[in-house]
Amino acid sequence: MNDGDDEAFETLYLRHRDWAFRMACRLTGSPHFADDVLQDAFCYLLGKFPGFVLRCQLRTFLYPVIRNLSLNMLKKDRRYDGGPQAEAHLGQLADPSSDPLDRRDIFDITSTLSADHREIILLRFIDGMSLPEISEMTGIPLGTAKSRLHHALAALRENPAIREILAPSERSAMPNCSTLWKP
């Protein structure tokens, strides 16, 4: 691909576009914005070639690009259209086909958290990433990722509204979120 092979770039695009779209959707709260972010992210990647040397996984490279493009898209939307604020949308969407919780439940559960805590929770429990992967992808130290996850889980455990959403009788039906309630 580094030699300008169009088929290699297309393979990378096809392999990572669904993941990139879900990330952009989650961050922007809009499939329309996510389409634009997806296009801009892969145009940015294409602009790095030839000569680009990837020293990490492609998703680790793309995540900050997608995150920054998404936040910029929300700022632009708010500025021109009086659209919603970026903070209200971070973590709002999840991929409904891969998780038994629907989008409203995910938003209800994470809406009380800060953007940093919401991001860690979604990456860990919805995307199934390990803490070292999250640390590398977000560019924060591993200790900070662990601390944010710990504080986010503590905040969720203490919130009575969250306990009602994830009542013990319902937890068994939601395997992806059962780890939220480990002591």
Residue, then its C-alpha position, 0 to 999 in steps of 0.5 A: m500500500n505504501d507504494g500507492d497500491d489502490e487495491a491495498f488501500e481499498t482493502l484497508y478501507l473495507r476492513h476498517r470502515d464499519w468500525a470507524f463509522r460506529m466510532a464516528c456515529r457514537l461520537t457525533g450522534s448522527p449517521h450523516f455526520a459519521d459519513d462525513v467523518l468517515q470520509d475525512a478520516f480515510c482521506y487524511l490516511l490516504g494523504k499520508f501515503p506514500g512514505f507513511v510508516l505505521r508503528c501501531q495498529l491502524r485503529t489506534f492511529l485512526y481513533p484520535v483522528i475520528r475523535n477530533l474530526s467528530l468533535n470538530m463536526l459538532k462544533k461546526d454544527r453548533r456554530y452554523d445551525g445552532g445544533p447540539q453541543a458535543e458533550a451531549h452527544l459523546g457516547q450516545l450511540a452504540d451498535p445495536s446489532s452487537d449489544p443487547l442494550d438499545r441506544r437509549d439504555i446506553f445513553d441513559i447509563t452513560s449520560t451522568l458521566s463526564a466525557d472522559h469517563r463515558e469514553i472509557i466505559l464505551l471503549r471497554f464494555i461496548d467495544g471490548m477493548s483492553l485497558p492497554e489498547i484504550s491507553e494506546m488508542t486515546g493517548i493517555p497513560l495506562g494508569t490514567a485509563k485505569s483510574r478513569l475506569h475505576h471512577a466511572l464504575a464507582a459513579l455508576r454503582e452509586n447512581p440509584a437511577i443506573r441501578e434501576i436500569l440494570a436491576p439484578s434480575e435484568r443483569s443476566a440478560m445483558p452479558n456485556c454489562s454484567t462486569l459493571w457490577k463486579p465488586 
